[in-house]
């Protein structure tokens, strides 16, 4: 398992699989660019930002994406974009596995059945949501107070809020699929369904948070 790597200075840990391991669904060049260029860029920018704002160096990644709104507006926006870019990409990459890992029949499977009538129903709703993102962003499966929900976020926003537990996300920025799927986002979404790591989603539901990181959002300072 990757080292914790939850606070400043962040490093870009290797993916838990090779750049070519998600073929034929996601191609090697896309994975390489996405991880070693796009994610690396967010990590470098976030480290630079935190270097200039040492009071934030003890904040975990989840605290940064969940609590940026407490900060002065300009700094908060920069944290939202850069920490979000790190959080969302790590979450996305950890949510995939070569050939996919099946849902099984645990609590998450039961909830998917209860809410969407099964995985086919879930896929339909997830695809609809991912298609509906205008421009760049993500579609998410999250656990909220009363059960599973599908959400979308723009740009690098993350649904890290009290009482919301993200389970899966799909990156629908064009850089996530353009080299292989060109402008056909629907084909990319279908391919992503083939590489979902449901084990990761189940673990996030039962344990919360990013692999090895604290799921806690700090109490608001009044
Ligand atoms: Mn991306």
Boltz pocket constraint, residues with backbone or C-beta under 6 A from the ligand:
constraints:
  - pocket:
      binder: B
      contacts: [[A, 34], [A, 38], [A, 89], [A, 171], [A, 173], [A, 175], [A, 176]]
      max_distance: 6.0
